[in-house]
Amino acid sequence: MVDTTLAVQQRRVPPAVPHQQAIGERLQKELLAQSNLPNWWTTAAMTEGAQWLPGLLDGVSQYRQPGHMALSLIAQALLAEIPGREPALVTQLEQLGSYYQQCATRLEDELASRGLENEGLEHIDAVFDRWRSGHYGEFSPAGRCYVVLEELRWGRCGAAIRLSTPKARDALLEEIRRQATALLAKSVDASAQTRHFYQQWLNSPPTPSLLDYKDTLSWLGNWSDSERQPVCWSVTQSWKSVALGMPRLCSASRLAGAMVDEVLVDSLAA
């Protein structure tokens, strides 16, 4: 939903890489299938212009409630689209942007009433428990860590990190680093400080759908930059050579810490 909204403004450049394009289109089709939009609606219409956004977002939102980060980004994109638009569309965009802003504010209040740090910790435990139980096993060890961090960033934990006091934020980030380090080390049967050649972290287990998982990881991480986020870029864009900033020998502790910083900490300053 966020990508589709931003695509109208071309803030997120449509991926020129065919496998990323295919994953994005597949996810858009799945969103359409869950909505009550008419059959003639196509994925091509989703990015033709802002006139399609109100109907699209309204249809999809009835079936899937976005998290706080998604709500905020969608509201910002809708309101930024207003200048220069015809009056009727301006009204729709204002109403829809205001609606998503109110949803984000309401969710902030709900999280605060239950305790931001507690909400964040509960989400951390839930996501890492899924990792322990074998979820994400089709990805490389580093890929599993990356997917987990993205789940946290877009969910309740990400909201808690963005909205909490510095002390609570640091506590949440430290807990994420601790659990991520422990599970990364366990995935290669080593201690947290044992260094391995980077390929050991990036190699995916053989599965029938290996390419699909690699393509999904590549699409998920296509926001990363080889210079600004060298570790995340190297982990997700495995079809390219690793970035210069990716350590060739690294421990679970160093790898987890770098990805937490790139995914969760650096975005706070964005």
C-alpha positions as CSV (number, residue, x, y, z in Angstrom):
1,M,0.0,0.0,0.0
2,V,2.8,2.4,0.9
3,D,4.7,1.6,-2.3
4,T,1.7,2.1,-4.4
5,T,0.9,5.5,-2.8
6,L,4.5,6.7,-3.2
7,A,4.8,5.4,-6.7
8,V,2.3,8.1,-7.9
9,Q,4.9,10.7,-6.8
10,Q,7.7,8.5,-8.1
11,R,9.4,8.8,-4.8
12,R,10.3,5.2,-4.9
13,V,11.6,4.5,-8.4
14,P,9.9,1.4,-9.9
15,P,12.6,-1.3,-9.8
16,A,14.4,-1.7,-13.2
17,V,15.4,-5.2,-12.1
18,P,12.9,-7.7,-13.6
19,H,12.7,-10.0,-10.6
20,Q,11.9,-7.1,-8.3
21,Q,9.3,-5.8,-10.7
22,A,7.6,-9.2,-10.8
23,I,7.5,-9.5,-7.0
24,G,6.0,-6.0,-6.6
25,E,3.3,-6.7,-9.2
26,R,2.5,-10.0,-7.6
27,L,2.0,-8.4,-4.2
28,Q,-0.2,-5.7,-5.8
29,K,-2.4,-8.3,-7.3
30,E,-2.7,-10.0,-4.0
31,L,-3.8,-6.7,-2.4
32,L,-6.4,-6.2,-5.1
33,A,-7.7,-9.8,-4.6
34,Q,-8.3,-9.0,-0.9
35,S,-10.2,-5.8,-1.7
36,N,-13.7,-5.1,-2.9
37,L,-12.5,-3.2,-6.0
38,P,-14.2,-3.9,-9.3
39,N,-12.9,-6.6,-11.6
40,W,-11.8,-4.1,-14.2
41,W,-9.2,-2.6,-11.8
42,T,-5.7,-3.5,-12.8
43,T,-2.3,-3.2,-11.3
44,A,-1.4,-0.8,-14.1
45,A,-4.2,1.6,-13.0
46,M,-2.7,1.6,-9.5
47,T,0.1,3.9,-10.5
48,E,-1.4,5.9,-13.4
49,G,-2.2,8.8,-11.2
50,A,-3.6,10.1,-7.9
51,Q,-7.1,9.9,-9.1
52,W,-6.9,6.1,-8.4
53,L,-5.6,6.4,-4.9
54,P,-8.8,7.1,-2.9
55,G,-10.7,4.1,-4.3
56,L,-7.7,1.8,-4.1
57,L,-6.8,2.7,-0.5
58,D,-10.4,2.6,0.7
59,G,-11.0,-0.8,-0.9
60,V,-7.8,-2.4,0.5
61,S,-8.0,-0.8,4.0
62,Q,-11.3,-2.6,4.6
63,Y,-9.4,-5.9,4.5
64,R,-6.0,-5.0,5.9
65,Q,-5.2,-2.5,8.6
66,P,-1.8,-0.9,8.1
67,G,0.6,-0.4,11.0
68,H,1.7,2.9,12.4
69,M,4.6,3.5,10.1
70,A,2.5,2.6,7.0
71,L,-0.4,4.8,8.1
72,S,2.0,7.8,8.6
73,L,3.7,7.3,5.3
74,I,0.5,7.0,3.4
75,A,-1.0,10.1,5.0
76,Q,2.2,12.1,4.2
77,A,2.1,10.9,0.6
78,L,-1.5,11.7,0.1
79,L,-1.2,15.2,1.4
80,A,1.9,15.9,-0.6
81,E,0.0,15.0,-3.7
82,I,-2.5,17.8,-3.3
83,P,-0.7,20.8,-4.9
84,G,-1.8,21.4,-8.5
85,R,-4.7,18.9,-8.5
86,E,-8.3,19.6,-9.5
87,P,-10.6,20.6,-6.7
88,A,-12.6,17.4,-6.6
89,L,-9.5,15.3,-6.2
90,V,-8.0,17.7,-3.7
91,T,-11.1,17.2,-1.5
92,Q,-10.7,13.4,-1.7
93,L,-7.0,13.5,-1.0
94,E,-7.4,15.9,2.0
95,Q,-10.1,13.7,3.5
96,L,-8.2,10.5,2.9
97,G,-4.9,12.0,4.2
98,S,-6.7,13.3,7.3
99,Y,-8.3,9.9,7.8
100,Y,-4.9,8.1,7.8
101,Q,-3.4,10.7,10.0
102,Q,-6.2,10.2,12.5
103,C,-5.7,6.4,12.3
104,A,-2.0,6.9,13.1
105,T,-2.7,9.2,16.0
106,R,-5.4,6.8,17.3
107,L,-2.9,3.9,17.1
108,E,-0.3,6.0,18.9
109,D,-2.8,6.6,21.8
110,E,-3.7,2.9,22.0
111,L,0.0,1.8,22.1
112,A,0.8,4.5,24.7
113,S,-2.2,3.5,26.9
114,R,-0.8,-0.1,27.0
115,G,2.8,1.1,27.5
116,L,5.0,1.6,24.5
117,E,8.0,-0.3,25.9
118,N,5.8,-3.3,26.9
119,E,4.2,-3.3,23.4
120,G,7.6,-3.2,21.8
121,L,9.0,-6.1,24.0
122,E,5.9,-8.2,23.3
123,H,6.3,-7.8,19.6
124,I,10.0,-8.5,19.8
125,D,9.4,-11.8,21.7
126,A,6.6,-12.8,19.3
127,V,8.7,-12.3,16.1
128,F,11.9,-13.9,17.5
129,D,9.8,-16.9,18.8
130,R,8.7,-17.4,15.2
131,W,12.3,-17.4,14.1
132,R,13.2,-20.0,16.8
133,S,10.3,-22.2,15.7
134,G,11.6,-22.5,12.2
135,H,9.9,-19.6,10.4
136,Y,12.1,-17.8,7.8
137,G,14.2,-21.0,7.4
138,E,14.1,-20.7,3.6
139,F,16.3,-17.6,3.8
140,S,20.0,-17.4,4.5
141,P,20.9,-16.9,8.1
142,A,21.5,-13.1,7.5
143,G,18.4,-13.0,5.4
144,R,16.3,-14.4,8.3
145,C,17.6,-11.6,10.6
146,Y,16.8,-9.0,8.0
147,V,13.2,-10.2,7.5
148,V,12.7,-10.2,11.3
149,L,14.0,-6.6,11.6
150,E,11.7,-5.5,8.8
151,E,8.7,-7.1,10.6
152,L,9.7,-5.3,13.8
153,R,10.2,-2.0,11.9
154,W,6.8,-2.0,10.3
155,G,4.9,-3.3,13.4
156,R,4.3,-2.3,17.0
157,C,8.0,-2.5,17.9
158,G,8.9,0.0,15.2
159,A,6.2,2.3,16.5
160,A,7.5,2.0,20.1
161,I,11.0,2.7,19.0
162,R,10.0,5.9,17.1
163,L,7.6,7.1,19.8
164,S,9.3,6.1,23.1
165,T,11.7,8.1,25.3
166,P,15.4,7.7,24.5
167,K,15.9,5.4,27.5
168,A,13.0,3.1,26.4
169,R,14.2,3.2,22.8
170,D,17.7,2.1,23.7
171,A,16.3,-0.7,25.9
172,L,14.3,-2.0,22.9
173,L,17.2,-1.8,20.5
174,E,19.5,-3.6,22.9
175,E,17.0,-6.4,23.3
176,I,16.7,-6.8,19.6
177,R,20.5,-6.9,19.2
178,R,20.7,-9.5,22.0
179,Q,18.1,-11.9,20.5
180,A,19.3,-11.3,16.9
181,T,22.9,-12.1,17.8
182,A,22.0,-15.2,19.7
183,L,19.8,-16.7,16.9
184,L,22.3,-15.7,14.2
185,A,25.1,-17.5,16.2
186,K,22.9,-20.5,16.7
187,S,22.1,-20.7,13.0
188,V,25.8,-21.5,12.2
189,D,26.5,-23.4,15.5
190,A,29.0,-20.9,16.7
191,S,29.5,-18.4,19.5
192,A,28.4,-14.8,19.1
193,Q,31.9,-13.6,18.7
194,T,33.2,-16.2,16.3
195,R,34.0,-14.7,12.9
196,H,33.0,-16.4,9.7
197,F,33.6,-15.6,6.0
198,Y,30.6,-13.5,4.8
199,Q,29.4,-16.2,2.4
200,Q,28.5,-18.5,5.4
201,W,26.0,-15.8,6.5
202,L,24.6,-15.2,3.0
203,N,24.2,-18.8,1.7
204,S,20.6,-19.9,1.5
205,P,19.6,-23.6,2.2
206,P,18.5,-25.5,-0.9
207,T,14.7,-25.4,-1.4
208,P,12.4,-25.9,-4.4
209,S,11.5,-22.2,-4.3
210,L,14.9,-20.8,-3.6
211,L,14.8,-18.2,-6.3
212,D,11.4,-16.9,-5.1
213,Y,12.8,-16.3,-1.6
214,K,15.9,-14.6,-3.0
215,D,13.7,-12.4,-5.2
216,T,11.4,-11.5,-2.3
217,L,14.4,-10.6,-0.1
218,S,15.8,-8.5,-3.0
219,W,12.5,-6.6,-3.4
220,L,12.1,-6.1,0.4
221,G,15.6,-4.6,0.6
222,N,15.6,-2.5,-2.6
223,W,15.4,0.6,-0.5
224,S,19.0,0.0,0.7
225,D,22.1,1.6,-0.7
226,S,25.5,-0.1,-1.1
227,E,27.3,2.8,0.5
228,R,24.8,3.9,3.2
229,Q,23.5,0.5,4.2
230,P,26.3,-1.9,3.0
231,V,25.3,-4.8,5.2
232,C,21.6,-4.8,4.4
233,W,22.3,-4.2,0.7
234,S,24.8,-7.2,0.6
235,V,22.3,-9.4,2.5
236,T,19.3,-8.6,0.3
237,Q,20.8,-7.9,-3.1
238,S,22.6,-11.2,-3.4
239,W,22.4,-11.1,-7.2
240,K,25.1,-8.5,-7.1
241,S,28.6,-8.4,-5.6
242,V,28.8,-7.5,-1.9
243,A,29.3,-3.9,-1.0
244,L,32.7,-2.6,-0.1
245,G,31.4,-1.8,3.4
246,M,30.4,-5.4,4.0
247,P,32.9,-7.0,6.3
248,R,34.4,-10.1,4.7
249,L,35.0,-11.7,8.1
250,C,32.3,-11.0,10.7
251,S,30.7,-12.5,13.8
252,A,27.0,-12.8,14.6
253,S,27.4,-9.9,17.0
254,R,28.8,-7.6,14.4
255,L,26.4,-8.6,11.7
256,A,23.3,-8.3,13.9
257,G,24.5,-5.0,15.3
258,A,25.1,-3.5,11.8
259,M,21.7,-4.6,10.5
260,V,19.9,-3.3,13.6
261,D,21.6,0.1,13.1
262,E,20.8,0.2,9.3
263,V,17.2,-0.9,9.6
264,L,16.0,0.6,12.9
265,V,18.5,3.2,14.1
266,D,19.4,5.1,10.9
267,S,15.7,5.4,9.9
268,L,15.1,7.5,13.1
269,A,17.1,10.3,11.6
270,A,15.5,10.1,8.2
